[in-house]
Amino acid sequence: MAVFRHVKTRAAMGKLSCRPRTLYRQIRYEAAKQMNMAKLQVCLDVFAEFDIFSFETREEELEIYDLNRKGKADINGSKILKRLFAALSA
């Protein structure tokens, strides 16, 4: 939720550009939660899976695009999260 909130509030004209390391540190500071590059990447992958955000990396810049998805998404049905949880429990 912290990643979603951060991108939504900071995306100017539907786009947020920053260095990945800067982004996860900002989110960690704002949300006072554990955040690192791996967690950030998983969040972005799940959001992309549900067409909430799309993203790309160009050199050392991360560009995140807000796709303005309408309605709520149940990310508990994420194939990415299911594979991660299965790998953790194996």
C-alpha positions in Angstrom: 0.0 0.0 0.0 2.9 2.4 0.8 4.3 2.0 -2.8 0.9 2.6 -4.3 0.2 5.7 -2.2 3.7 7.1 -2.9 3.4 6.8 -6.6 -0.2 8.0 -6.8 0.6 11.2 -4.8 3.9 12.0 -6.6 3.2 11.0 -10.2 3.1 14.3 -12.2 0.9 13.9 -15.2 0.7 10.2 -14.7 4.5 9.6 -14.5 7.0 9.3 -11.8 10.7 9.3 -12.7 13.4 8.6 -10.1 16.3 6.4 -9.2 15.1 3.1 -7.8 17.3 3.4 -4.7 15.9 6.8 -3.9 12.3 5.6 -4.4 12.5 2.7 -1.9 14.3 4.9 0.6 11.6 7.5 0.4 8.9 4.9 0.8 10.7 3.3 3.7 11.0 6.7 5.5 7.4 7.9 4.8 5.7 4.6 5.7 8.1 3.7 8.5 8.1 0.1 7.1 10.7 -2.2 5.9 11.4 -1.6 2.2 14.3 -2.6 0.0 14.9 -3.0 -3.7 13.5 -6.6 -3.9 10.3 -5.6 -2.1 9.9 -2.6 -4.4 10.4 -4.7 -7.5 7.8 -7.2 -6.3 5.3 -4.4 -5.6 5.8 -2.9 -9.1 5.5 -6.3 -10.7 2.2 -7.0 -9.0 0.9 -3.6 -9.8 1.9 -4.2 -13.5 0.2 -7.6 -13.4 -3.1 -5.8 -12.5 -2.6 -2.9 -14.9 -2.4 -0.4 -12.1 1.1 0.9 -13.0 3.5 0.1 -15.7 7.2 0.8 -15.4 10.5 0.6 -17.2 14.1 1.2 -16.3 16.2 3.4 -18.5 19.8 3.5 -17.5 19.6 4.3 -13.8 16.2 5.9 -13.9 12.9 4.1 -13.1 9.9 5.5 -14.9 6.5 4.5 -13.4 3.3 5.3 -15.3 0.0 5.5 -13.5 -2.5 3.7 -15.7 -5.5 5.2 -13.9 -7.2 1.9 -13.3 -10.8 2.3 -12.1 -12.1 0.3 -9.3 -10.2 -1.9 -6.8 -8.0 -4.8 -7.6 -7.7 -7.9 -5.4 -4.0 -8.4 -5.5 -4.3 -11.5 -3.3 -5.1 -13.3 -6.6 -1.7 -12.3 -8.0 0.2 -15.1 -9.8 3.4 -13.5 -8.8 2.6 -13.5 -5.1 1.3 -17.0 -5.3 4.6 -18.2 -6.8 6.6 -16.3 -4.1 4.6 -17.7 -1.3 4.9 -21.2 -2.7 8.7 -20.8 -3.0 8.8 -19.6 0.6 6.9 -22.5 2.0 8.8 -25.1 0.0 
